[in-house]
Amino acid sequence: MISLVTGATRSGKSEWAEHLAMRSQKNVIYIATATRYPDDAEWESRLQKHCDRRPENWQTLEVPITLAKSILEIKGNYYILVDSLGTWLSNLLKEDELAWSKIEIELLQAIQSCAVDITFVAEEVGWGLVPEYKLGRIFRDRLGGLSRKIGAIADAVYLVTGGYAVNLTQIGERLP
């Protein structure tokens, strides 16, 4: 089972993904994609809030770069929760288009070949203005494209807004 949970900042998307993981009744492996910056107290506080919500029996892997490889290494009756694609992608923004394309293909292949349930959290960043700086446009376009590709292979896609999760696969129609 592949799931994608997407939404805006502070919408509740991580909490919904955590709810799905708990509801699975499986052993959860939480893949945290953030890079730690000990000198940034506000960033570390954000990360700590996510840590504090997780049950103690969940295993946490910090994977800021090698997401596809880490997914493929997990075997058994697990539920993987990846939080988040946007944070992971930001760690790879310096990659050129050819390198990014290869990384994206590797991730999509890993998702389709893994034998465990997996949920991805992704930020919705394309509903605002087009960023005036190049790196912002690259980030927005890559994340939007990756989310769409994962959504195309997902069994369930949820949009979370205002603390409510809507299962788009139940009410929407997948694009061809």
C-alpha positions as CSV (number, residue, x, y, z in Angstrom):
1,M,0.0,0.0,0.0
2,I,1.4,3.4,-1.1
3,S,-0.1,6.5,0.4
4,L,0.6,10.2,-0.2
5,V,-0.4,12.8,2.3
6,T,-0.1,16.4,1.1
7,G,-1.1,19.8,2.4
8,A,-0.1,23.2,3.4
9,T,2.2,24.2,6.3
10,R,0.5,23.5,9.7
11,S,-2.4,21.8,8.0
12,G,-2.0,18.6,10.0
13,K,-0.5,16.4,7.2
14,S,2.2,14.9,9.4
15,E,-0.3,14.1,12.1
16,W,-2.7,12.5,9.6
17,A,0.2,10.4,8.2
18,E,1.1,9.4,11.8
19,H,-2.5,8.4,12.4
20,L,-2.4,6.2,9.3
21,A,0.8,4.6,10.6
22,M,-0.8,3.9,14.0
23,R,-3.9,2.6,12.4
24,S,-1.9,0.0,10.5
25,Q,-1.1,-1.9,13.7
26,K,2.3,-2.7,12.1
27,N,5.8,-1.9,13.4
28,V,6.5,1.6,12.1
29,I,9.8,2.9,10.7
30,Y,9.7,6.7,10.6
31,I,12.1,8.1,8.0
32,A,13.0,11.7,9.0
33,T,14.4,13.5,6.0
34,A,15.5,16.7,7.8
35,T,19.1,17.8,8.2
36,R,19.8,18.8,11.7
37,Y,21.2,22.3,12.4
38,P,22.0,22.5,16.1
39,D,22.8,26.2,15.8
40,D,19.2,26.9,14.6
41,A,17.0,26.7,17.7
42,E,13.8,27.3,15.8
43,W,14.5,24.5,13.4
44,E,15.5,22.1,16.1
45,S,12.3,23.0,18.0
46,R,10.2,22.1,14.9
47,L,12.0,18.7,14.6
48,Q,11.5,18.1,18.4
49,K,7.7,18.6,18.1
50,H,7.6,15.8,15.5
51,C,9.8,13.6,17.7
52,D,7.6,14.2,20.8
53,R,4.4,13.0,18.9
54,R,5.9,9.7,17.9
55,P,5.3,6.6,20.0
56,E,8.4,5.3,21.7
57,N,8.2,2.0,19.9
58,W,8.6,3.5,16.5
59,Q,12.0,3.2,15.0
60,T,13.4,6.4,13.5
61,L,15.9,6.6,10.7
62,E,17.4,10.0,9.8
63,V,17.8,9.9,6.0
64,P,18.5,13.3,4.5
65,I,19.8,12.0,1.2
66,T,19.7,8.3,0.4
67,L,15.9,7.8,0.6
68,A,15.6,5.2,-2.2
69,K,18.4,3.1,-0.8
70,S,16.9,3.2,2.8
71,I,13.5,2.2,1.6
72,L,14.9,-0.8,-0.3
73,E,16.8,-2.0,2.8
74,I,13.6,-2.3,4.9
75,K,12.3,-5.9,4.8
76,G,9.5,-7.5,6.9
77,N,6.1,-6.5,8.2
78,Y,6.7,-2.8,8.6
79,Y,4.9,0.4,7.9
80,I,7.2,3.2,6.6
81,L,6.3,6.8,7.1
82,V,8.5,9.3,5.2
83,D,8.3,12.9,6.5
84,S,8.8,14.8,4.3
85,L,9.5,14.8,0.6
86,G,9.9,18.6,0.5
87,T,12.6,18.5,3.3
88,W,14.3,15.6,1.5
89,L,14.2,17.5,-1.8
90,S,15.6,20.6,-0.2
91,N,18.7,18.6,0.7
92,L,19.2,17.8,-3.0
93,L,18.5,21.2,-4.5
94,K,22.1,21.7,-5.7
95,E,21.8,18.7,-8.0
96,D,21.5,19.5,-11.7
97,E,18.5,18.4,-13.7
98,L,20.2,15.2,-15.0
99,A,21.2,14.2,-11.5
100,W,17.8,15.0,-10.1
101,S,16.1,13.0,-12.8
102,K,18.2,10.0,-11.9
103,I,17.5,10.4,-8.1
104,E,13.7,10.8,-8.8
105,I,13.6,7.6,-11.0
106,E,15.5,5.7,-8.3
107,L,13.0,6.7,-5.7
108,L,10.0,5.9,-7.8
109,Q,11.5,2.4,-8.6
110,A,12.2,1.8,-4.9
111,I,8.6,2.7,-4.0
112,Q,7.2,0.4,-6.6
113,S,9.4,-2.5,-5.6
114,C,9.3,-2.3,-1.9
115,A,7.2,-4.9,-0.2
116,V,6.0,-2.8,2.8
117,D,3.3,-0.2,3.3
118,I,4.6,3.3,2.9
119,T,3.2,6.7,3.4
120,F,4.9,9.9,2.2
121,V,4.2,13.4,3.5
122,A,4.6,16.2,0.9
123,E,4.2,19.9,1.2
124,E,1.9,21.7,-1.2
125,V,4.0,24.7,-2.4
126,G,2.5,25.4,-5.8
127,W,-0.6,27.3,-4.7
128,G,1.1,30.6,-4.2
129,L,3.1,33.0,-6.4
130,V,5.8,31.8,-8.7
131,P,9.0,32.4,-6.7
132,E,11.1,35.2,-8.1
133,Y,14.3,33.4,-7.5
134,K,15.5,30.4,-9.5
135,L,16.2,28.0,-6.6
136,G,12.6,28.6,-5.3
137,R,11.2,27.8,-8.7
138,I,13.3,24.6,-9.0
139,F,12.2,23.5,-5.6
140,R,8.5,24.1,-6.3
141,D,8.6,22.5,-9.7
142,R,10.5,19.4,-8.5
143,L,8.3,18.8,-5.5
144,G,5.1,19.3,-7.5
145,G,6.3,16.9,-10.2
146,L,7.5,14.3,-7.6
147,S,4.2,14.5,-5.7
148,R,2.2,14.0,-8.9
149,K,4.3,11.0,-9.9
150,I,3.9,9.4,-6.5
151,G,0.2,10.2,-6.5
152,A,-0.1,8.4,-9.8
153,I,1.2,5.2,-8.3
154,A,-0.4,5.6,-4.9
155,D,-3.3,3.6,-3.6
156,A,-4.5,6.6,-1.6
157,V,-3.8,10.3,-1.8
158,Y,-4.9,12.5,1.0
159,L,-5.2,16.3,1.0
160,V,-5.0,17.8,4.5
161,T,-6.2,21.3,5.1
162,G,-7.5,23.0,8.2
163,G,-7.1,19.8,10.3
164,Y,-9.2,17.7,7.9
165,A,-8.0,14.9,5.7
166,V,-9.8,14.3,2.4
167,N,-9.1,11.1,0.5
168,L,-8.8,12.3,-3.1
169,T,-8.7,8.8,-4.5
170,Q,-12.3,8.4,-3.3
171,I,-13.7,11.6,-4.6
172,G,-11.4,12.6,-7.5
173,E,-10.4,11.2,-10.8
174,R,-6.8,10.4,-11.6
175,L,-5.3,12.3,-14.5
176,P,-4.4,10.1,-17.5
